[in-house]
Amino acid sequence: MLKTLPLSIVGLLLICKLSAQPAGTVTNSYKEGVTLRNAQKYPQALIAFKEAIEKDPNNADALYDAGWVSNELKEYDNAVTFLQKAKQIKSSPTIFFELAFAYDNAGRKDEAKENYKKSLELYPKYYDADKCLAEIFYDEGNYETALNYYKKYFEGNKSPDPHYYYKAAWCSNYLKDYADALLYLEKYQPESQKDFAKKYTEIGNTYLMLGYNDDAITAYQTSLDGNPNNGAALRGMADVYYNNLQDYSKALQYYNLALQNDEENSRNCYYKAGWIYVEQKKYDEAITALQKAADYDPKDPNTREQLGYSYYMQNKYDTAISWFNQAIELNAQSKVSYYYKGFCYATLNQKENAMEAYSKLKPLNKDAAEDLLKEIKEKEKYFKNLAKASKKQEKQ
């Protein structure tokens, strides 16, 4: 566990320990526990601390150390029990921090936050508490609050763990503070090749959002040079070409690579790949990709619109209508679905259903509705003429 205190508070706590101990109450068991703890013999240390607590149930130091050792042993519920008792006897920032740490690792995040904050009330320079709060809020997706705590951690710590610069950069990108993101990433100096690739992926993300396409491509390529299978970098590279440069052939190349190498985290790429295939009029490939997109996201109407359109372009009108209906169930304002659904019904000589689609479309898009109505009338005329020709041929 990375639980450290500035020297000033360590000295203060040592004085408090000594002054709070009446003569003869520091038992041999407690001293033995401290020796074993310092030797990292935690199971034996815990036994000794428990013996000290049995002899003096109000020994806050023994209770604290028993909690600390329990945390090291990942016995977090036991740690909570010891530290709650210690807290009732003595109000100390270290006790509150250690209790918060136990709650944190036991998954009791609200109680962890409460106790980390209490440790900071008692000692505002307890920067590890800022770091731990930042981590909780980061994991909860509260990036603004997380970033504030990361900043406090950086401001008060001369040698912060560089790993947290990366997370601060991620928060900054989320909050659209791109300049700050780049500053944090510059400070982040990873040692492993994997983390190096991750750093340049995030630099690429920053440039992507700024619209600096050449810089983004360079950063993503640097990441891929270190880790060719980096799904995040492949997705980012694809997004540069898809969102910013509209070079869909290049985008498709990278989306497919992302799906091959990191499908679990690249599922949103199926829709974009499918959309590109539709643009390229490769409807079989589009349907394959879009079907997977629909499977992964059962509540996305856009995927179902594109599937309906793909089947419509293959003259598979009943299947197209089925997908358009699904899109409408998810989005009653789906103009594309009403439009092409009407075209399908008109082509199938189902004028009543086509007119129903027209009536739904008209308040959403008057011009598109007029186009649909024109198609319905033309198809009606076509089928009437076809029927006349058929009867004429029968008479002959």
C-alpha positions in Angstrom: 0.0 0.0 0.0 1.2 3.5 -0.9 0.3 5.2 2.4 2.8 7.8 3.3 2.8 10.9 5.6 4.9 14.0 5.5 7.7 14.0 8.1 6.0 16.8 10.0 2.9 14.7 10.8 5.0 11.6 11.5 6.9 13.5 14.2 3.7 14.9 15.6 2.1 11.4 15.8 5.2 10.0 17.5 5.0 12.7 20.2 1.2 12.0 20.6 1.9 8.3 21.0 4.5 8.8 23.7 2.6 11.5 25.6 -0.7 9.5 25.4 0.9 6.4 27.0 0.8 6.3 30.8 3.8 4.4 32.3 3.6 0.7 32.1 0.7 0.5 29.5 2.9 -0.2 26.5 2.9 -4.0 26.8 5.5 -6.3 25.6 2.9 -7.7 23.2 2.5 -4.3 21.5 6.3 -3.9 21.3 6.6 -7.3 19.8 3.9 -6.5 17.3 5.7 -3.3 16.2 8.9 -5.3 15.7 7.1 -8.0 13.6 5.3 -5.3 11.6 8.5 -3.6 10.8 9.9 -6.9 9.6 6.8 -7.3 7.4 5.7 -10.4 9.3 2.2 -9.3 9.3 0.3 -12.5 10.4 2.5 -12.8 13.5 2.3 -9.0 14.1 -1.5 -9.2 14.1 -1.5 -11.9 16.8 0.8 -9.8 19.0 -1.4 -6.7 18.5 -4.5 -8.7 19.4 -2.8 -9.8 22.6 -2.0 -6.2 23.4 -5.7 -5.2 22.8 -6.9 -8.0 25.1 -4.7 -6.6 27.8 -5.7 -3.0 27.1 -8.9 -2.7 25.0 -8.5 1.1 24.9 -5.0 1.0 23.5 -5.6 3.2 20.4 -2.1 2.5 19.0 -2.6 -1.3 19.2 -6.0 -0.9 17.6 -4.6 1.3 14.8 -1.7 -1.1 14.1 -4.0 -4.1 14.1 -6.1 -2.3 11.5 -3.0 -1.3 9.5 -1.7 -4.9 9.5 -5.2 -6.2 8.6 -5.2 -3.9 5.6 -1.8 -5.3 4.5 -3.3 -8.8 4.8 -6.3 -7.6 2.8 -8.6 -8.5 5.7 -10.6 -5.3 5.3 -13.6 -6.1 7.4 -11.3 -6.9 10.3 -9.4 -3.7 9.7 -12.7 -1.7 9.8 -13.5 -3.2 13.2 -10.2 -2.3 14.7 -10.0 1.1 13.3 -13.6 2.1 14.2 -12.7 1.3 17.8 -9.4 3.3 17.5 -11.3 6.3 16.1 -13.6 6.4 19.1 -10.6 6.6 21.4 -8.4 9.0 19.5 -9.1 11.4 16.7 -6.1 11.1 14.4 -5.7 11.7 10.6 -3.8 8.4 10.2 -6.7 6.5 11.8 -9.2 8.1 9.6 -7.1 7.5 6.5 -6.5 3.8 7.3 -10.2 3.3 8.0 -11.0 5.0 4.7 -8.5 2.7 3.0 -10.2 -0.3 4.5 -13.6 0.9 3.4 -12.2 1.7 0.0 -10.9 -1.8 -0.6 -14.0 -3.4 0.8 -16.0 -1.6 -1.8 -17.7 0.8 0.6 -16.9 3.9 -1.3 -19.2 6.4 0.4 -17.8 5.6 3.8 -14.3 5.7 2.3 -14.9 9.2 0.9 -16.2 10.4 4.3 -13.2 9.2 6.2 -10.6 10.4 3.6 -12.2 13.8 3.9 -12.1 13.6 7.7 -8.4 12.9 7.5 -7.9 16.0 5.4 -9.9 18.1 7.8 -7.5 17.1 10.6 -4.5 17.4 8.4 -5.0 19.3 5.1 -1.5 18.3 3.8 -2.4 14.6 3.8 -1.9 14.4 0.1 -2.4 10.6 -0.2 -6.0 11.2 0.9 -6.4 13.6 -2.0 -5.0 11.0 -4.3 -7.3 8.3 -3.0 -10.3 10.5 -3.3 -9.3 11.3 -6.9 -9.2 7.6 -7.6 -12.7 7.0 -6.2 -14.2 9.9 -8.2 -12.4 8.8 -11.3 -13.7 5.3 -11.1 -17.2 6.7 -10.5 -16.9 8.8 -13.7 -17.0 12.1 -11.7 -14.0 13.5 -13.7 -14.3 17.1 -12.6 -14.1 16.3 -8.9 -11.4 13.7 -9.6 -9.3 16.2 -11.4 -9.6 18.7 -8.5 -8.2 16.1 -6.1 -5.4 15.1 -8.5 -4.4 18.7 -8.7 -4.2 18.9 -4.9 -2.2 15.8 -4.8 0.3 17.2 -7.4 0.5 20.6 -5.7 1.4 19.1 -2.4 3.6 16.2 -3.4 7.2 16.9 -4.7 7.5 13.4 -6.2 4.0 12.3 -7.2 3.5 8.9 -8.8 3.6 9.8 -12.6 0.8 7.3 -13.3 -1.7 9.8 -12.0 -0.6 12.4 -14.5 -2.1 10.1 -17.2 -5.4 10.0 -15.3 -5.4 13.7 -14.8 -4.8 14.1 -18.6 -7.8 11.8 -19.3 -10.0 13.9 -17.0 -8.8 17.1 -18.7 -9.6 15.7 -22.1 -13.1 14.7 -20.9 -13.6 18.2 -19.6 -12.2 19.6 -22.9 -9.2 21.2 -21.1 -6.9 20.1 -23.9 -4.0 22.4 -23.0 -3.9 21.0 -19.5 -4.2 17.5 -20.9 -1.1 18.0 -23.0 0.8 19.4 -20.0 0.0 16.4 -17.8 0.9 14.0 -20.6 4.3 15.8 -21.0 4.9 15.1 -17.3 3.9 11.5 -17.6 7.1 9.5 -18.3 6.1 5.8 -18.4 8.7 3.1 -18.2 7.0 0.2 -19.9 6.3 -0.1 -23.6 2.7 -0.7 -22.9 2.3 2.6 -20.9 4.4 4.4 -23.5 1.8 3.4 -26.1 -1.0 4.4 -23.8 0.5 7.9 -23.3 0.8 8.5 -27.1 -2.7 7.2 -27.6 -4.0 9.9 -25.2 -1.9 12.5 -26.9 -3.5 11.4 -30.2 -6.9 11.7 -28.6 -6.1 15.3 -27.5 -5.0 16.3 -31.0 -8.0 14.5 -32.5 -10.4 16.6 -30.4 -8.4 19.8 -31.2 -8.7 19.0 -34.9 -4.9 18.8 -35.3 -5.1 15.8 -37.7 -1.4 15.5 -38.7 -0.3 15.6 -35.0 -3.0 13.1 -34.0 -1.9 10.7 -36.8 1.7 11.0 -35.7 0.9 10.4 -32.1 -1.3 7.4 -32.8 1.4 6.0 -35.1 4.0 6.4 -32.4 1.7 4.4 -30.1 1.2 1.7 -32.7 4.9 1.5 -33.3 5.2 0.5 -29.6 2.1 -1.7 -29.6 0.7 -2.6 -33.1 -2.3 -4.3 -31.5 -3.3 -1.2 -29.4 -7.1 -1.1 -30.0 -7.5 2.4 -28.6 -4.8 3.8 -31.0 -6.4 1.9 -33.9 -9.8 3.3 -33.1 -8.4 6.8 -32.6 -6.6 6.6 -36.0 -9.8 5.5 -37.6 -11.7 8.4 -36.1 -9.3 10.9 -37.5 -10.0 9.7 -41.0 -13.8 9.1 -40.3 -14.7 12.2 -38.3 -12.2 14.8 -39.5 -10.8 13.9 -42.9 -13.8 11.9 -44.3 -11.3 9.5 -45.8 -13.6 6.5 -45.3 -11.4 3.9 -47.0 -8.6 4.6 -44.6 -11.0 4.8 -41.7 -12.4 1.4 -42.6 -8.9 -0.1 -42.7 -8.3 1.0 -39.1 -11.8 0.1 -37.8 -11.3 -3.4 -39.1 -7.9 -3.7 -37.5 -9.4 -2.5 -34.2 -12.1 -5.1 -34.4 -9.5 -7.8 -35.2 -7.2 -6.9 -32.3 -9.6 -5.6 -29.7 -13.2 -6.5 -30.4 -14.3 -6.3 -26.8 -13.5 -2.5 -26.6 -14.2 -1.8 -30.3 -17.8 -2.8 -30.7 -18.9 0.7 -31.6 -16.7 0.4 -34.7 -19.1 -2.1 -36.2 -21.7 0.6 -36.8 -19.1 3.0 -38.4 -17.7 0.2 -40.5 -21.2 -0.7 -41.6 -22.0 2.9 -42.4 -18.9 3.1 -44.6 -19.9 -0.1 -46.4 -23.3 1.4 -47.1 -21.6 4.5 -48.6 -19.5 2.1 -50.7 -22.7 0.2 -51.8 -21.2 -3.0 -50.4 -24.5 -4.1 -48.8 -23.6 -7.6 -47.9 -20.6 -6.4 -45.9 -22.7 -3.6 -44.4 -25.3 -6.1 -43.2 -22.7 -8.3 -41.6 -21.1 -5.4 -39.7 -24.4 -3.7 -38.8 -26.0 -7.0 -37.5 -23.1 -7.3 -35.0 -23.6 -3.6 -34.1 -27.3 -4.3 -33.5 -26.5 -7.4 -31.4 -24.1 -5.4 -29.2 -26.4 -2.4 -28.8 -30.0 -3.4 -28.7 -31.2 0.2 -28.2 -29.5 2.0 -31.1 -32.0 3.1 -33.7 -29.4 4.3 -36.2 -28.0 0.8 -36.7 -31.5 -0.5 -37.5 -32.1 2.4 -39.9 -28.9 1.4 -41.8 -29.8 -2.3 -41.8 -33.3 -1.4 -43.2 -31.7 0.7 -45.9 -29.2 -2.0 -46.8 -32.0 -4.6 -47.2 -34.1 -2.0 -49.1 -31.2 -1.5 -51.6 -31.1 -5.3 -52.1 -34.9 -5.3 -52.8 -35.6 -7.3 -49.7 -38.5 -5.2 -48.7 -40.1 -7.3 -46.0 -36.8 -7.6 -44.1 -36.2 -3.9 -44.6 -39.6 -3.0 -43.1 -38.9 -5.2 -40.1 -35.7 -3.3 -39.3 -37.4 0.1 -40.0 -40.1 -0.9 -37.5 -37.4 -1.7 -34.9 -35.8 1.7 -35.4 -39.2 3.4 -35.0 -39.8 1.5 -31.8 -36.6 3.0 -30.4 -37.0 6.4 -32.0 -40.5 7.5 -33.0 -39.0 10.5 -34.9 -37.0 8.3 -37.2 -37.5 10.1 -40.5 -35.3 7.7 -42.5 -37.3 4.8 -41.3 -40.7 6.3 -42.3 -39.4 7.4 -45.6 -37.9 4.1 -46.8 -40.6 2.1 -45.1 -43.1 4.0 -47.3 -41.0 3.3 -50.3 -41.0 -0.4 -49.5 -44.8 -0.5 -49.1 -45.2 1.4 -52.3 -43.0 -1.0 -54.2 -45.0 -4.0 -52.6 -48.2 -2.4 -53.8 -49.5 -1.8 -50.3 -50.8 1.7 -50.7 -52.6 1.9 -47.4 -49.4 1.1 -45.4 -47.4 3.4 -47.6 -49.8 6.3 -46.9 -49.6 5.6 -43.2 -45.8 6.0 -43.3 -46.4 9.2 -45.3 -48.7 10.6 -42.6 -46.1 9.8 -39.9 -43.3 11.4 -42.0 -45.1 14.6 -43.0 -44.9 16.4 -39.6 -41.2 15.4 -39.3 -40.0 16.4 -42.7 -42.4 17.9 -45.2 -40.1 17.8 -48.2 -39.2 14.1 -47.7 -42.9 13.4 -47.2 -43.7 15.0 -50.5 -41.1 12.9 -52.2 -42.6 9.8 -50.7 -46.1 10.8 -51.7 -44.9 11.3 -55.3 -43.3 7.8 -55.2 -46.6 6.3 -53.9 -48.6 7.9 -56.7 -46.1 6.7 -59.3 -46.1 3.2 -58.0 -49.9 3.2 -57.8 -50.1 4.3 -61.4 -47.5 1.6 -62.4 -49.5 -1.2 -60.7 -52.8 0.0 -62.3 -51.2 0.0 -65.7 -49.7 -3.4 -65.0 -53.1 -4.7 -64.1 -54.6 -3.3 -67.2 -51.9 -4.8 -69.4 -52.4 -8.2 -67.7 -56.2 -8.1 -68.3 -55.7 -7.1 -71.9 -53.3 -10.0 -72.4 -55.8 -12.4 -70.8 -58.5 -11.4 -73.3 -56.1 -12.0 -76.1 
